[in-house]
Amino acid sequence: MRVDKYLNSVNLTKRRAVSEDMCKNGVVSINGVVVKASKDVKVGDKLTIVYLERSVSYEVLQIPTTKTIPKSLQDEYVREIK
């Protein structure tokens, strides 16, 4: 699954357009490499999003099979790394 779709599907961004812009501006990286929106995400990858004042890292646990998942199931698909 594309990284922009993944961010939207697991409720890390509100819209896919936001995910695309984040990738375009170089704030999304997978395993330490800044990626484009079309990069595929795999189970076990480490996603890092750099915000203005902090950066947050996540581990990919599952790839969703549907367009969106309920926010209550987010912990099954992605885990924040402290």
Secondary structure, DSSP 8 states (H G I E B T S, - for coil): -BHHHHHHHTTSSS-HHHHHHHHHTT-EEETTEE--TT-B--TT-EEEEE-SS-EEEEEE----SSS---GGGHHHHEEEE-
